């Protein structure tokens, strides 16, 4: 069996709000191997977004262990965590977070600018990423000249350009209509199957989760079900 790419053990997160403590995550344990397509599903308040923030090294757990590609994240300082986010993780959000005055090409280049990649290599890699997501002919368009689905594809290209080990998608279809949502999820499925990209999607919609090979169901901060080979993505 493959070594886990992501592994969480007894992971917990508690927030203090005044005199009240909120247990957003309660001793969650699971692992994800390289090349899996996993959906984290649950209603609002189930802990799925908190879990996604921890997996993305955007927050730190109160207790428990999180290992990413063999590295225990609790041992990393802020600079190390920023390096991990830049090198290991790709992020897709419900709101596309594109720079409105910049072209699709420039938006996709941005992560590479922060990594100090040369202008020539940045452009080549950004153009390739846009071609992969089917946006090669619109790379010079600004976000307001693109549909919602096209903007989300640009966001995917931006996440892909750094060659991440894991793609983390937080409610990626939340701002899209049904047909465009299906198109986007099929595309993520293609990246997973064709390129072996590890994909983790957070959603509250069962039809979106069904594209994954495996569904982790959260409720009240706990992992209540780990369902493999559960939907359209099952191999």
ZABA-881315 format. One record per residue (C-alpha): x, y, z. Coordinates in steps of 0.1 Angstrom, whole numbers, padded with zeros to 4 digits, always signed. Each point is the difference from the previous one (the first is absolute). Layout:
# ZABA-881315
XYZ...
//
This chain:
# ZABA-881315
+0000+0000+0000+0012+0035-0008+0014+0023+0027-0026+0027+0010+0005+0033-0016-0023+0016+0027-0004-0015+0034-0019+0014+0030-0001-0017+0034-0024+0011+0028-0001+0035-0015-0020+0025+0020-0007+0037-0002-0016+0021+0028-0008+0037-0004-0005+0022+0030-0028+0026-0004-0001+0021+0032-0008-0024+0027-0012-0027-0023+0021-0028-0016-0011-0013-0034+0013-0035-0009+0001+0004-0038+0019-0032-0005+0000-0030+0023+0028-0027-0003-0003-0006-0038+0023-0027-0015+0004-0011-0036+0027-0001-0027+0000+0007-0038+0024-0017-0024+0015+0016-0030-0024+0000-0030-0033-0002+0020-0030+0022-0007-0017+0006+0034-0031+0021+0009-0005+0013+0035-0037+0004+0005-0023+0013+0027-0026+0027+0009+0009+0035+0011+0018-0002+0034+0012-0036-0005+0037+0010+0002+0008-0006-0037+0013+0035-0007+0020+0000+0032+0015-0033-0011+0008+0014-0035+0018+0030+0016+0021-0024+0020+0008-0021-0030+0010+0031-0019+0023+0012+0028-0021+0031+0003-0006-0007+0037+0015-0021+0027-0017-0028+0020-0006+0003+0038+0012-0036+0003+0007-0030-0021+0024-0008-0029+0000+0011-0036+0026-0013-0024+0003+0013-0036+0022-0020-0023+0019-0015+0030+0005+0033+0018-0016+0007+0033-0015+0035-0004+0000+0009+0037+0038+0001-0002+0000+0027-0026+0001+0038+0006-0020+0026-0019+0026+0003-0028+0002-0038-0004-0038-0002-0002-0001+0027-0026+0026-0020-0020-0021-0032+0003-0031+0019-0012+0019+0013-0030+0017-0032-0009-0023-0028+0010-0035+0013-0001-0023+0015-0027-0032+0018+0012-0033+0005-0018-0027+0021+0018-0037+0007-0005+0009+0036-0008+0026-0001-0027+0022+0026+0016+0014+0012-0034+0016+0034-0003-0027+0020-0020+0024+0023-0018+0024-0028-0011-0004-0024-0029-0005-0037+0005+0036-0006-0009+0012+0025+0026-0023-0015+0026+0015-0034-0006+0035+0013+0002-0004+0016+0034+0010-0030+0022+0032-0004-0021+0008+0037+0005+0000-0005+0038+0023-0031-0005+0025+0021-0020-0004-0019-0032+0014+0018-0031-0024+0019-0023+0006-0023-0029-0006-0032+0020-0030+0016+0017-0016+0007-0033+0007-0034-0014-0014-0018+0030-0031+0023+0003-0008-0005-0037+0004-0038+0004-0023+0000+0030-0027+0021-0019+0002-0024-0029-0005-0029+0023-0033+0015+0013-0012+0010-0034+0006+0037+0004+0029+0004-0024-0020+0022-0024-0012+0023+0027+0032+0005+0020+0002+0037-0008-0036+0007+0012-0007+0016+0034-0024-0017+0025-0029+0023-0009+0002-0013-0035-0003-0036+0011-0030-0021+0012-0001-0014+0035+0011-0034-0013+0028+0015-0020+0012+0020+0030+0000-0032+0021+0021-0017-0027+0025+0028+0002+0000-0005+0038+0008-0037-0006+0028+0009-0023+0014+0024+0027-0001-0029+0024+0016-0024-0025+0029+0022-0011+0020-0007+0031-0002-0038-0006-0016-0007+0034-0001-0034+0017-0036+0006+0011-0028+0021-0014-0023+0013+0027-0034+0013-0012-0023+0017+0025-0036+0000-0013+0014+0006-0036-0035-0002-0016-0018+0023+0025-0002+0029-0024-0007-0021-0031-0032-0013-0016-0008-0037-0002+0013-0006-0035+0033+0020+0006+0004-0018+0033-0002-0034-0017+0025+0012-0026+0025+0012+0026-0002-0032+0021+0004-0021-0031+0031+0020-0008+0014-0005+0035-0007-0037-0005+0020+0001-0032+0030+0016+0017-0002-0027+0027-0002-0029-0024+0022+0013-0028+0027+0017+0020-0002-0018+0033-0008+0033+0018-0011-0005+0036-0033+0019+0005-0018+0008+0032-0034+0018-0004-0021+0015+0028-0037+0001-0008-0034-0002+0016-0016-0014-0032-0002-0037-0004-0001+0001-0039+0033+0019+0001+0015-0024+0025-0010-0029-0022+0027+0009-0025+0026-0011+0026+0013-0036+0005-0005+0004+0037-0022+0021+0022+0009+0011+0036-0032+0011+0018+0003+0025+0028-0025+0008+0027+0004+0021+0032+0037+0001-0004+0004-0038-0004+0007-0023-0029-0030-0022+0001+0004-0019-0033+0028-0009-0024-0016-0014-0031+0023-0012-0028-0011-0007-0036-0031+0020+0007-0009+0020-0031+0006+0008-0037+0037+0002+0007+0003-0035+0012+0025-0020-0020
//
